[in-house]
Amino acid sequence: MDGNRKTEKDVLIQLGRNMTPICLENILFDYGNTLLLDPFVSILRTKANEAIQVIEAEGMKLERKELIRAWIQANNETDYPYISHFYQEEKIIQNLLKELKIPQKSILVNKLLRIYRDGFRESIVTDKESERTRQLLLSLKSMGLRLGVLSNERKRFLKIGLSYLCIDDILDFALSSEELGIEKPKVEFYQTALAMLHLIPEKTLYVGDDPSRDIMPAARAGLKTVLCLQPRKYSTPWRDYDCQKTVKADFTINKLSELHTVLDRISR
């Protein structure tokens, strides 16, 4: 192939230690801490006073520091299939109130959840990084690549998050673990998604932040992989960033914008 010739579809990348070229057609992304860095702690700091006002309206006093501590603990300790830590869920708020020894009223749970979700939207739409992510995806799209998201997230909440990021109109597909009925890190999650989307693994690149949940199973499903390293502050009990020492991706980048360095050997 003439290295100077450009087409709309086929992209050749020199991958791996043996520099074997593959024909790349698709790039799939993880959602949480890949396309969107977890805004959880910053939202708590921004919305803590508003949440305290709602709690104190019920006749209970609460220190700001204690609310944030208890909310982080409830978030870290609450886990079940397809739970949304990014958009939060009723069970997390219920466990928060339990930790604070506050009587659980559905109206209070709903008010706190609404405050958090308002903060989630505000955080994303005002974050300059959201526009950078959009511009990156537009650039990749202009190269003729099909783009998608595979996420351990609820279908409705994933759709909301992608719309706040203003990238839902760029993506060709987005699938959640709730839709598939399978969660990462099961290899079947990736195999089922690829089959459903009619994608060829060898022509698909997967970008994720978690070595054990993203990179290892995606590679076992036949995908080429890019590990996007994130700051340690985004580590959580359900993310094992330490295993990157033994789990090797085809490429490693330090931030999403560096994905172009993965594509800089492209011939068309």
SETOR-228406 format. One line per 8 residues: their letters; for each residue x, y, z of N, C-alpha, C, O, CB. Coordinates in steps of 0.05 Angstrom, whole numbers, plus 5000, padded with zeros to 4 digits. Glycine has a CB too. Layout:
BEGIN
A	X Y Z X Y Z X Y Z X Y Z X Y Z ~ ...
END
This chain:
BEGIN
MDGNRKTE	5017 4976 5000 5000 5000 5000 5017 5025 5000 5038 5026 5014 4981 5000 5025 ~ 5010 5045 4985 5024 5070 4984 5020 5084 5011 4998 5091 5018 5015 5088 4961 ~ 5042 5090 5025 5040 5102 5052 5028 5130 5051 5019 5139 5072 5066 5102 5065 ~ 5028 5143 5028 5018 5170 5026 4988 5171 5018 4976 5192 5018 5034 5186 5007 ~ 4978 5148 5011 4950 5147 5002 4931 5147 5026 4935 5132 5045 4945 5122 4984 ~ 4910 5163 5025 4891 5165 5046 4864 5156 5037 4854 5164 5016 4890 5194 5057 ~ 4851 5139 5054 4824 5130 5048 4806 5138 5071 4815 5150 5091 4823 5100 5043 ~ 4780 5132 5069 4761 5139 5090 4758 5117 5111 4748 5123 5132 4734 5145 5077
KDVLIQLG	4767 5093 5105 4761 5071 5123 4785 5057 5135 4788 5056 5159 4744 5051 5109 ~ 4803 5046 5118 4824 5028 5129 4847 5044 5139 4858 5061 5126 4833 5010 5107 ~ 4854 5038 5164 4876 5051 5178 4896 5030 5186 4889 5011 5200 4866 5068 5202 ~ 4921 5033 5178 4941 5014 5185 4958 5024 5208 4968 5047 5207 4959 5007 5162 ~ 4961 5008 5230 4977 5016 5252 4998 4995 5257 4993 4971 5256 4959 5020 5278 ~ 5023 5004 5262 5044 4985 5269 5041 4980 5299 5046 4998 5316 5072 4996 5262 ~ 5033 4955 5306 5027 4949 5334 5047 4929 5345 5057 4911 5332 4999 4938 5336 ~ 5052 4933 5371 5066 4912 5386 5096 4910 5380 5106 4925 5363 5053 4886 5381
RNMTPICL	5109 4892 5394 5137 4889 5391 5146 4880 5363 5167 4886 5354 5148 4871 5412 ~ 5129 4864 5350 5136 4854 5324 5128 4873 5302 5133 4867 5278 5124 4827 5320 ~ 5116 4896 5309 5108 4916 5290 5091 4906 5267 5093 4915 5245 5133 4929 5278 ~ 5074 4887 5273 5056 4875 5253 5034 4895 5247 5020 4903 5265 5045 4848 5263 ~ 5029 4902 5222 5008 4921 5215 4981 4908 5217 4977 4884 5209 5012 4933 5188 ~ 4961 4922 5227 4934 4913 5227 4917 4934 5214 4924 4958 5213 4924 4906 5256 ~ 4894 4926 5203 4875 4944 5191 4855 4953 5212 4838 4937 5220 4861 4931 5166 ~ 4858 4977 5222 4841 4987 5244 4816 5001 5233 4818 5019 5216 4857 5006 5262
ENILFDYG	4793 4992 5242 4768 5003 5234 4752 5016 5257 4736 5035 5252 4751 4982 5220 ~ 4757 5007 5281 4741 5015 5304 4758 5022 5328 4779 5009 5332 4720 4994 5311 ~ 4750 5042 5344 4761 5046 5370 4739 5046 5390 4720 5061 5388 4777 5074 5371 ~ 4741 5029 5410 4722 5028 5432 4735 5039 5458 4758 5034 5463 4712 4998 5436 ~ 4719 5053 5473 4729 5066 5498 4714 5055 5522 4690 5050 5520 4726 5096 5496 ~ 4728 5053 5544 4715 5051 5570 4704 5079 5576 4712 5099 5564 4736 5042 5592 ~ 4685 5080 5594 4671 5105 5601 4684 5118 5625 4696 5140 5623 4641 5101 5605 ~ 4681 5105 5649 4690 5117 5674 4720 5117 5676 4733 5097 5674 4678 5102 5696
NTLLLDPF	4731 5141 5681 4759 5146 5684 4775 5141 5659 4800 5139 5660 4770 5129 5706 ~ 4761 5140 5636 4774 5140 5610 4764 5164 5594 4778 5183 5590 4770 5113 5595 ~ 4739 5163 5586 4727 5186 5573 4719 5207 5593 4720 5231 5587 4702 5178 5557 ~ 4712 5199 5617 4704 5218 5638 4718 5211 5664 4714 5190 5675 4673 5217 5642 ~ 4734 5230 5674 4747 5226 5700 4726 5229 5722 4710 5248 5721 4770 5245 5703 ~ 4728 5212 5742 4708 5211 5763 4706 5237 5778 4725 5246 5791 4714 5188 5782 ~ 4683 5251 5776 4680 5277 5790 4669 5275 5818 4663 5295 5831 4662 5295 5774 ~ 4668 5250 5829 4654 5245 5854 4663 5263 5877 4646 5277 5889 4659 5216 5862
VSILRTKA	4689 5264 5883 4699 5279 5906 4694 5309 5902 4686 5323 5920 4728 5274 5911 ~ 4699 5319 5878 4696 5347 5873 4666 5355 5875 4660 5377 5883 4706 5355 5845 ~ 4648 5337 5867 4620 5342 5870 4612 5344 5899 4597 5362 5907 4603 5321 5856 ~ 4622 5326 5916 4617 5327 5944 4625 5354 5956 4611 5366 5972 4631 5304 5959 ~ 4649 5363 5949 4659 5388 5960 4642 5411 5951 4638 5431 5966 4688 5392 5951 ~ 4632 5410 5926 4616 5432 5916 4588 5432 5927 4577 5453 5932 4615 5430 5886 ~ 4577 5408 5931 4549 5405 5939 4545 5399 5969 4522 5396 5977 4536 5384 5922 ~ 4566 5396 5984 4563 5388 6012 4545 5407 6028 4528 5398 6043 4591 5387 6025
NEAIQVIE	4549 5433 6025 4533 5452 6041 4504 5450 6034 4487 5452 6052 4543 5480 6036 ~ 4498 5447 6008 4470 5444 6000 4458 5419 6011 4434 5419 6019 4468 5444 5969 ~ 4473 5397 6012 4463 5372 6023 4459 5375 6053 4439 5364 6064 4483 5349 6017 ~ 4476 5389 6067 4474 5393 6096 4448 5409 6102 4435 5403 6121 4498 5407 6107 ~ 4443 5429 6085 4418 5445 6090 4393 5427 6088 4375 5431 6104 4417 5467 6069 ~ 4393 5408 6070 4370 5390 6067 4368 5372 6091 4346 5367 6101 4373 5373 6041 ~ 4390 5362 6101 4390 5345 6124 4382 5360 6149 4367 5350 6165 4418 5332 6128 ~ 4393 5384 6152 4386 5400 6176 4357 5410 6176 4346 5415 6197 4405 5424 6178
AEGMKLER	4345 5411 6152 4317 5418 6150 4299 5396 6163 4276 5401 6170 4308 5423 6121 ~ 4311 5372 6165 4297 5350 6179 4303 5350 6209 4294 5331 6223 4306 5324 6166 ~ 4317 5370 6218 4321 5373 6247 4347 5360 6257 4349 5354 6281 4298 5362 6262 ~ 4366 5354 6239 4391 5340 6247 4415 5358 6240 4416 5369 6219 4393 5313 6234 ~ 4434 5359 6259 4458 5374 6255 4480 5356 6244 4482 5332 6250 4468 5387 6281 ~ 4496 5368 6226 4517 5351 6213 4540 5369 6204 4536 5390 6192 4505 5335 6189 ~ 4564 5360 6210 4588 5374 6201 4595 5367 6172 4591 5344 6163 4612 5367 6219 ~ 4604 5386 6157 4611 5383 6129 4631 5360 6126 4628 5343 6108 4623 5409 6118
KELIRAWI	4652 5360 6142 4673 5340 6140 4662 5312 6144 4670 5293 6131 4696 5345 6160 ~ 4643 5309 6163 4632 5283 6169 4614 5273 6146 4614 5250 6139 4615 5284 6195 ~ 4599 5291 6133 4583 5284 6110 4601 5273 6088 4595 5252 6076 4567 5308 6100 ~ 4622 5287 6081 4639 5279 6059 4652 5252 6066 4653 5234 6048 4661 5300 6054 ~ 4662 5249 6090 4674 5223 6098 4655 5200 6095 4661 5180 6084 4684 5225 6127 ~ 4630 5204 6106 4611 5183 6105 4601 5176 6077 4596 5153 6071 4587 5190 6123 ~ 4599 5197 6060 4590 5192 6032 4611 5177 6017 4605 5159 6002 4584 5219 6018 ~ 4637 5184 6021 4658 5169 6008 4658 5140 6017 4661 5121 6001 4686 5182 6014
QANNETDY	4654 5136 6043 4654 5108 6053 4630 5093 6042 4633 5070 6034 4652 5109 6084 ~ 4607 5105 6041 4583 5091 6031 4587 5084 6001 4579 5063 5992 4558 5109 6034 ~ 4599 5103 5986 4604 5098 5958 4623 5075 5953 4619 5058 5936 4615 5124 5945 ~ 4644 5074 5970 4665 5053 5966 4655 5026 5975 4663 5005 5964 4689 5060 5982 ~ 4637 5025 5994 4628 4999 6006 4603 4988 5993 4596 4965 5998 4624 5002 6035 ~ 4589 5004 5976 4565 4995 5963 4571 4985 5935 4581 5000 5918 4544 5018 5962 ~ 4566 4960 5930 4571 4949 5904 4552 4926 5898 4547 4909 5915 4601 4939 5902 ~ 4541 4926 5874 4524 4904 5865 4523 4906 5834 4531 4926 5823 4495 4906 5878
PYISHFYQ	4513 4886 5821 4513 4886 5791 4501 4911 5779 4479 4919 5786 4499 4862 5781 ~ 4516 4923 5761 4507 4946 5744 4503 4972 5761 4489 4990 5751 4481 4939 5730 ~ 4514 4973 5784 4511 4997 5801 4525 5021 5787 4546 5017 5774 4523 4993 5829 ~ 4514 5044 5790 4526 5068 5779 4538 5085 5801 4524 5098 5816 4506 5085 5763 ~ 4565 5084 5804 4578 5101 5823 4581 5130 5813 4581 5149 5828 4606 5090 5830 ~ 4582 5133 5786 4585 5159 5775 4559 5176 5778 4561 5199 5787 4592 5157 5745 ~ 4537 5164 5772 4511 5179 5774 4498 5175 5801 4477 5187 5807 4493 5170 5751 ~ 4509 5157 5817 4499 5150 5843 4472 5136 5842 4457 5138 5822 4497 5175 5861
EEKIIQNL	4466 5121 5863 4440 5106 5864 4428 5108 5892 4442 5116 5911 4445 5077 5856 ~ 4403 5102 5894 4389 5104 5919 4402 5088 5941 4404 5098 5964 4360 5095 5916 ~ 4412 5064 5935 4424 5047 5955 4449 5060 5968 4454 5057 5992 4432 5020 5943 ~ 4464 5075 5952 4488 5089 5963 4479 5110 5983 4491 5113 6004 4504 5101 5940 ~ 4458 5125 5975 4448 5146 5993 4436 5134 6019 4439 5145 6040 4427 5164 5979 ~ 4422 5112 6016 4411 5098 6039 4434 5090 6058 4431 5092 6082 4395 5074 6030 ~ 4455 5079 6047 4478 5071 6064 4492 5095 6076 4503 5093 6098 4498 5054 6047 ~ 4492 5117 6062 4503 5142 6073 4487 5150 6098 4499 5156 6118 4502 5165 6052
LKELKIPQ	4461 5150 6096 4444 5158 6119 4447 5138 6142 4447 5146 6165 4415 5160 6111 ~ 4450 5113 6135 4454 5093 6155 4480 5098 6170 4481 5096 6195 4454 5065 6143 ~ 4501 5104 6155 4527 5110 6167 4526 5135 6185 4539 5136 6206 4548 5115 6146 ~ 4510 5154 6178 4507 5179 6193 4486 5176 6216 4481 5195 6231 4499 5202 6175 ~ 4473 5152 6217 4452 5147 6237 4429 5167 6234 4418 5177 6254 4464 5148 6265 ~ 4422 5173 6209 4400 5190 6203 4376 5173 6193 4380 5156 6176 4408 5212 6182 ~ 4352 5178 6204 4329 5162 6195 4325 5164 6165 4326 5186 6153 4303 5172 6210 ~ 4320 5142 6153 4318 5141 6124 4290 5147 6115 4271 5131 6119 4327 5113 6113
KSILVNKL	4287 5170 6102 4261 5177 6090 4265 5179 6060 4285 5189 6051 4251 5204 6102 ~ 4246 5168 6046 4249 5167 6017 4252 5195 6005 4267 5199 5986 4226 5153 6004 ~ 4238 5214 6017 4240 5242 6006 4268 5253 6011 4277 5268 5994 4219 5260 6020 ~ 4280 5246 6033 4307 5256 6039 4328 5242 6020 4346 5256 6009 4315 5250 6068 ~ 4324 5217 6015 4342 5202 5997 4340 5215 5969 4360 5219 5956 4334 5172 5996 ~ 4315 5220 5960 4311 5232 5934 4323 5260 5931 4334 5267 5910 4282 5232 5927 ~ 4321 5275 5952 4332 5303 5952 4362 5302 5950 4374 5317 5934 4323 5319 5976 ~ 4375 5285 5966 4404 5283 5965 4414 5272 5938 4434 5281 5928 4414 5265 5988
LRIYRDGF	4399 5253 5927 4406 5242 5901 4404 5264 5880 4421 5265 5862 4389 5218 5894 ~ 4383 5280 5881 4379 5301 5862 4402 5322 5864 4412 5332 5843 4352 5314 5865 ~ 4410 5329 5888 4431 5348 5892 4457 5337 5880 4471 5352 5866 4436 5353 5922 ~ 4463 5312 5885 4487 5300 5873 4486 5300 5843 4506 5308 5830 4492 5272 5884 ~ 4464 5292 5832 4462 5289 5803 4462 5317 5789 4472 5319 5766 4437 5275 5795 ~ 4452 5337 5802 4455 5364 5792 4484 5372 5791 4494 5384 5772 4438 5385 5809 ~ 4499 5364 5812 4527 5370 5813 4543 5355 5791 4562 5365 5780 4538 5363 5840 ~ 4534 5331 5786 4546 5314 5765 4544 5328 5738 4563 5330 5723 4533 5286 5764
RESIVTDK	4520 5337 5732 4516 5352 5706 4532 5377 5705 4546 5382 5685 4486 5358 5702 ~ 4531 5393 5726 4546 5418 5727 4576 5414 5724 4590 5429 5710 4541 5433 5753 ~ 4586 5393 5737 4615 5387 5736 4624 5381 5708 4645 5390 5699 4621 5364 5754 ~ 4608 5365 5693 4616 5356 5666 4613 5379 5646 4632 5384 5630 4599 5333 5657 ~ 4591 5393 5647 4586 5413 5626 4604 5438 5629 4608 5453 5610 4557 5422 5626 ~ 4616 5442 5653 4633 5465 5657 4663 5457 5656 4680 5475 5657 4627 5478 5684 ~ 4669 5432 5654 4696 5422 5654 4708 5426 5626 4697 5415 5606 4698 5393 5663 ~ 4730 5440 5624 4743 5444 5598 4752 5418 5585 4755 5415 5561 4767 5463 5601
ESERTRQL	4758 5398 5602 4767 5372 5592 4745 5358 5575 4751 5343 5557 4775 5354 5616 ~ 4720 5364 5581 4698 5353 5565 4700 5362 5536 4695 5346 5518 4671 5361 5577 ~ 4706 5387 5532 4709 5397 5504 4734 5385 5490 4733 5379 5466 4711 5428 5504 ~ 4755 5380 5506 4779 5368 5495 4772 5339 5486 4782 5330 5465 4802 5368 5515 ~ 4757 5325 5502 4749 5298 5495 4732 5298 5469 4736 5281 5452 4733 5285 5518 ~ 4714 5317 5467 4697 5319 5443 4714 5324 5419 4710 5311 5398 4676 5341 5446 ~ 4733 5342 5421 4750 5348 5398 4767 5325 5390 4772 5321 5366 4767 5373 5404 ~ 4777 5310 5409 4793 5286 5403 4776 5266 5387 4785 5255 5367 4803 5273 5429
LLSLKSMG	4752 5261 5396 4734 5241 5383 4727 5251 5355 4725 5235 5336 4709 5236 5399 ~ 4722 5277 5352 4716 5288 5325 4740 5284 5306 4736 5278 5283 4709 5318 5327 ~ 4764 5287 5317 4788 5283 5301 4790 5254 5292 4797 5248 5269 4813 5291 5317 ~ 4785 5235 5311 4786 5207 5304 4765 5199 5284 4769 5183 5266 4783 5189 5330 ~ 4741 5211 5288 4719 5206 5269 4726 5215 5241 4718 5202 5222 4694 5221 5279 ~ 4740 5238 5239 4747 5248 5213 4766 5230 5198 4770 5233 5174 4759 5276 5215 ~ 4779 5212 5213 4797 5193 5200 4783 5168 5189 4795 5150 5179 4818 5184 5221 ~ 4756 5168 5191 4741 5146 5181 4737 5123 5200 4727 5102 5192 4753 5136 5156
LRLGVLSN	4745 5127 5226 4742 5106 5246 4714 5107 5258 4702 5128 5262 4763 5109 5268 ~ 4704 5083 5264 4679 5081 5279 4686 5081 5309 4705 5067 5317 4662 5056 5271 ~ 4671 5096 5325 4677 5099 5353 4654 5089 5370 4630 5092 5363 4682 5129 5359 ~ 4661 5077 5393 4640 5067 5411 4649 5066 5440 4673 5071 5446 4631 5040 5402 ~ 4631 5060 5457 4636 5058 5486 4625 5031 5496 4603 5023 5489 4623 5081 5502 ~ 4642 5018 5513 4633 4994 5527 4638 4999 5557 4660 5005 5565 4649 4968 5518 ~ 4617 4999 5573 4619 5008 5600 4604 4990 5620 4583 4980 5614 4610 5036 5602 ~ 4615 4988 5644 4601 4977 5667 4583 4999 5678 4590 5011 5698 4620 4965 5689
ERKRFLKI	4561 5003 5666 4543 5025 5674 4515 5018 5666 4510 5001 5649 4552 5052 5660 ~ 4496 5031 5679 4468 5027 5671 4463 5041 5644 4475 5062 5638 4449 5038 5693 ~ 4445 5029 5629 4440 5039 5602 4431 5069 5602 4442 5085 5588 4418 5023 5588 ~ 4412 5075 5619 4401 5102 5620 4422 5122 5630 4424 5145 5620 4376 5103 5637 ~ 4437 5114 5650 4457 5132 5662 4480 5137 5643 4492 5159 5642 4466 5122 5689 ~ 4488 5116 5628 4509 5119 5608 4501 5139 5587 4516 5157 5579 4516 5092 5596 ~ 4476 5137 5578 4465 5155 5558 4466 5184 5568 4472 5203 5554 4437 5147 5550 ~ 4458 5188 5593 4458 5215 5606 4487 5226 5607 4491 5249 5599 4446 5214 5634
GLSYLCID	4506 5210 5616 4533 5219 5618 4545 5227 5592 4559 5247 5589 4550 5198 5631 ~ 4540 5210 5571 4551 5216 5545 4539 5241 5533 4551 5256 5518 4546 5193 5526 ~ 4513 5246 5540 4500 5271 5530 4512 5295 5544 4515 5316 5531 4470 5269 5534 ~ 4518 5293 5570 4530 5316 5584 4558 5322 5572 4566 5345 5571 4533 5310 5614 ~ 4572 5301 5564 4598 5304 5552 4596 5315 5523 4616 5324 5511 4613 5278 5551 ~ 4572 5315 5512 4567 5324 5485 4582 5307 5464 4593 5318 5445 4575 5354 5482 ~ 4583 5281 5469 4596 5263 5450 4577 5241 5440 4584 5225 5424 4621 5250 5462 ~ 4552 5242 5450 4533 5221 5441 4527 5222 5412 4521 5202 5399 4507 5224 5457
DILDFALS	4530 5246 5400 4525 5249 5371 4548 5240 5354 4546 5237 5330 4518 5278 5365 ~ 4572 5236 5367 4596 5228 5352 4598 5198 5352 4608 5186 5332 4621 5241 5365 ~ 4590 5185 5373 4593 5156 5376 4575 5141 5358 4552 5148 5353 4588 5148 5405 ~ 4586 5119 5348 4570 5101 5331 4554 5081 5347 4533 5072 5339 4588 5086 5311 ~ 4564 5075 5371 4550 5056 5389 4560 5059 5418 4582 5067 5422 4554 5027 5379 ~ 4542 5053 5436 4549 5053 5465 4533 5030 5478 4509 5030 5476 4543 5081 5478 ~ 4547 5012 5491 4535 4989 5504 4542 4989 5533 4565 4994 5541 4543 4963 5490 ~ 4523 4983 5550 4527 4981 5579 4526 4952 5588 4515 4935 5574 4507 4997 5594
SEELGIEK	4538 4946 5611 4538 4920 5622 4509 4911 5629 4502 4888 5628 4555 4918 5647 ~ 4493 4931 5636 4465 4925 5642 4450 4914 5617 4435 4896 5620 4451 4951 5652 ~ 4456 4926 5594 4444 4916 5569 4453 4888 5562 4437 4871 5554 4451 4935 5546 ~ 4479 4883 5566 4491 4857 5559 4485 4836 5579 4486 4812 5573 4520 4860 5555 ~ 4478 4844 5604 4474 4824 5625 4499 4811 5635 4499 4790 5648 4455 4803 5615 ~ 4522 4824 5628 4549 4814 5636 4566 4838 5643 4564 4859 5631 4562 4797 5613 ~ 4582 4835 5664 4599 4857 5672 4628 4851 5666 4637 4828 5665 4596 4862 5702 ~ 4644 4872 5662 4673 4869 5663 4680 4860 5691 4667 4867 5710 4688 4896 5655
PKVEFYQT	4701 4844 5694 4722 4837 5675 4718 4811 5660 4737 4799 5650 4748 4836 5689 ~ 4693 4802 5658 4689 4777 5643 4695 4780 5613 4686 4800 5601 4660 4767 5647 ~ 4710 4761 5603 4716 4762 5574 4691 4762 5557 4690 4774 5536 4735 4739 5566 ~ 4670 4748 5568 4645 4747 5553 4632 4774 5549 4617 4778 5529 4625 4729 5568 ~ 4638 4793 5566 4628 4820 5563 4637 4831 5536 4621 4842 5520 4638 4839 5586 ~ 4663 4828 5530 4674 4838 5505 4666 4821 5481 4659 4832 5460 4704 4839 5507 ~ 4665 4795 5485 4658 4777 5463 4629 4782 5454 4623 4783 5431 4662 4748 5471 ~ 4611 4785 5474 4583 4790 5468 4579 4817 5455 4563 4820 5436 4567 4789 5494
ALAMLHLI	4593 4838 5464 4591 4864 5452 4601 4864 5424 4588 4876 5406 4607 4885 5469 ~ 4623 4851 5419 4634 4850 5391 4615 4836 5372 4610 4845 5350 4661 4836 5391 ~ 4603 4814 5382 4584 4800 5366 4559 4816 5360 4549 4817 5338 4576 4773 5379 ~ 4549 4830 5381 4525 4846 5378 4530 4869 5358 4512 4876 5343 4516 4857 5405 ~ 4554 4880 5359 4560 4903 5342 4572 4895 5315 4577 4913 5298 4579 4922 5356 ~ 4576 4869 5311 4587 4859 5286 4615 4871 5280 4621 4880 5258 4568 4865 5262 ~ 4632 4872 5301 4659 4882 5299 4679 4860 5298 4676 4839 5312 4665 4901 5322 ~ 4700 4863 5282 4722 4844 5281 4743 4851 5302 4753 4873 5301 4734 4843 5252
PEKTLYVG	4749 4833 5321 4767 4840 5342 4794 4850 5332 4805 4869 5343 4772 4816 5360 ~ 4805 4837 5312 4831 4844 5302 4832 4872 5289 4854 4883 5284 4841 4824 5282 ~ 4809 4883 5283 4807 4910 5271 4797 4931 5291 4789 4952 5283 4790 4909 5246 ~ 4798 4923 5317 4786 4941 5337 4806 4946 5359 4819 4928 5369 4761 4928 5348 ~ 4808 4971 5367 4826 4980 5389 4808 4987 5413 4787 5000 5410 4843 5005 5380 ~ 4817 4978 5437 4801 4984 5461 4818 5001 5480 4841 4994 5485 4792 4958 5475 ~ 4807 5023 5489 4821 5042 5507 4807 5041 5534 4783 5047 5536 4821 5070 5495 ~ 4823 5035 5555 4812 5034 5582 4832 5042 5603 4856 5042 5597 4800 5007 5588
DDPSRDIM	4823 5047 5627 4841 5056 5649 4848 5034 5668 4868 5036 5683 4829 5079 5663 ~ 4833 5012 5668 4836 4991 5689 4850 4967 5677 4838 4953 5659 4809 4984 5701 ~ 4874 4960 5685 4888 4937 5674 4872 4911 5677 4872 4894 5658 4915 4934 5687 ~ 4860 4906 5700 4846 4881 5705 4818 4879 5693 4810 4858 5685 4845 4876 5735 ~ 4804 4902 5692 4777 4902 5682 4775 4909 5652 4756 4900 5638 4760 4921 5697 ~ 4794 4924 5642 4794 4933 5614 4814 4917 5597 4806 4903 5578 4799 4962 5613 ~ 4839 4921 5604 4860 4911 5586 4862 4881 5584 4862 4870 5562 4887 4922 5596 ~ 4864 4868 5607 4867 4839 5606 4845 4824 5592 4850 4808 5574 4870 4828 5634
PAARAGLK	4819 4828 5599 4798 4814 5586 4794 4822 5557 4787 4806 5540 4772 4817 5601 ~ 4798 4848 5551 4796 4857 5523 4817 4843 5505 4811 4836 5483 4799 4888 5521 ~ 4841 4841 5516 4862 4827 5501 4855 4798 5497 4860 4787 5475 4889 4829 5515 ~ 4844 4785 5517 4836 4757 5514 4813 4754 5493 4810 4732 5481 4827 4746 5541 ~ 4798 4775 5490 4776 4774 5469 4787 4780 5442 4772 4781 5422 4754 4793 5477 ~ 4813 4785 5439 4825 4789 5413 4829 4818 5405 4837 4824 5383 4810 4776 5393 ~ 4822 4837 5423 4825 4865 5417 4853 4875 5421 4867 4865 5439 4805 4882 5434 ~ 4862 4895 5406 4886 4910 5412 4879 4930 5434 4857 4941 5434 4897 4924 5386
TVLCLQPR	4897 4935 5452 4891 4950 5476 4909 4974 5480 4933 4974 5474 4891 4932 5500 ~ 4896 4995 5492 4911 5019 5500 4904 5024 5530 4881 5028 5536 4904 5044 5482 ~ 4924 5023 5547 4920 5030 5575 4924 5059 5579 4946 5070 5574 4939 5013 5593 ~ 4903 5073 5588 4905 5101 5594 4909 5105 5624 4890 5102 5640 4879 5116 5585 ~ 4933 5110 5632 4940 5112 5661 4927 5138 5672 4929 5159 5661 4971 5113 5665 ~ 4914 5134 5695 4902 5157 5708 4915 5162 5736 4927 5143 5747 4872 5153 5712 ~ 4914 5186 5746 4926 5192 5772 4916 5173 5794 4893 5164 5793 4921 5221 5780 ~ 4932 5168 5814 4925 5149 5835 4900 5158 5851 4886 5141 5863 4948 5146 5854
KYSTPWRD	4894 5184 5850 4870 5193 5865 4844 5181 5855 4824 5183 5868 4869 5223 5865 ~ 4845 5170 5830 4821 5158 5819 4819 5129 5825 4800 5115 5816 4820 5162 5789 ~ 4838 5118 5841 4836 5090 5849 4812 5086 5868 4806 5103 5885 4863 5081 5863 ~ 4800 5063 5865 4777 5056 5883 4780 5027 5889 4796 5013 5877 4750 5062 5869 ~ 4764 5017 5909 4765 4988 5916 4760 4969 5893 4769 4947 5893 4746 4983 5938 ~ 4745 4979 5873 4739 4961 5851 4757 4964 5826 4753 4952 5805 4709 4965 5842 ~ 4778 4981 5829 4797 4984 5807 4825 4975 5817 4834 4985 5838 4798 5014 5797 ~ 4837 4958 5803 4863 4947 5810 4884 4958 5791 4892 4945 5772 4863 4916 5809
YDCQKTVK	4894 4983 5797 4914 4995 5780 4941 4983 5784 4958 4985 5766 4915 5025 5785 ~ 4946 4970 5806 4972 4959 5812 4980 4936 5793 5003 4931 5788 4974 4949 5840 ~ 4959 4922 5782 4965 4899 5766 4976 4906 5738 4981 4889 5722 4941 4881 5763 ~ 4979 4933 5733 4990 4941 5707 5019 4931 5705 5030 4930 5683 4989 4971 5705 ~ 5031 4924 5727 5059 4913 5727 5060 4886 5713 5081 4879 5701 5070 4911 5755 ~ 5038 4872 5714 5038 4845 5702 5020 4843 5678 5023 4826 5661 5029 4824 5722 ~ 5001 4861 5676 4983 4862 5652 4993 4882 5632 4995 4906 5638 4953 4870 5661 ~ 5001 4873 5609 5014 4890 5589 4994 4896 5567 4983 4879 5554 5039 4877 5578
ADFTINKL	4990 4922 5562 4974 4931 5540 4992 4934 5515 5017 4935 5517 4960 4959 5546 ~ 4980 4935 5491 4995 4940 5467 5007 4968 5468 5029 4972 5457 4977 4937 5442 ~ 4993 4987 5480 5003 5014 5482 4995 5024 5510 4976 5015 5522 4991 5032 5460 ~ 5011 5043 5520 5005 5057 5545 5007 5087 5541 5027 5096 5530 5024 5047 5568 ~ 4987 5102 5550 4987 5131 5548 4981 5142 5576 4970 5128 5592 4967 5141 5527 ~ 4989 5167 5580 4985 5180 5606 4960 5197 5608 4951 5204 5629 5009 5196 5613 ~ 4949 5204 5585 4924 5218 5584 4911 5213 5556 4925 5206 5537 4928 5249 5589 ~ 4885 5217 5555 4870 5209 5531 4880 5224 5506 4879 5213 5485 4841 5215 5536
SELHTVLD	4888 5249 5510 4897 5264 5486 4921 5252 5473 4926 5258 5450 4903 5293 5495 ~ 4936 5235 5487 4959 5222 5476 4952 5199 5458 4969 5185 5447 4977 5212 5498 ~ 4926 5194 5454 4918 5172 5436 4928 5177 5408 4933 5158 5393 4888 5169 5436 ~ 4932 5202 5401 4943 5208 5374 4971 5197 5371 4980 5192 5349 4942 5238 5369 ~ 4986 5194 5393 5013 5183 5391 5012 5154 5384 5031 5143 5373 5028 5187 5417 ~ 4989 5141 5391 4985 5113 5383 4980 5111 5353 4987 5091 5340 4962 5100 5399 ~ 4968 5131 5343 4960 5131 5314 4981 5144 5296 4976 5147 5272 4934 5144 5311 ~ 5003 5154 5307 5022 5169 5291 5037 5153 5271 5052 5164 5255 5040 5184 5308
RISR	5034 5126 5271 5048 5109 5251 5028 5100 5230 5033 5081 5214 5061 5085 5265 ~ 5005 5113 5229 4984 5105 5210 4993 5110 5181 5005 5130 5175 4958 5120 5216 ~ 4987 5090 5165 4990 5093 5136 4963 5088 5124 4948 5071 5134 5012 5073 5124 ~ 4956 5103 5103 4930 5100 5091 4932 5092 5062 4912 5089 5049 4914 5125 5094
END
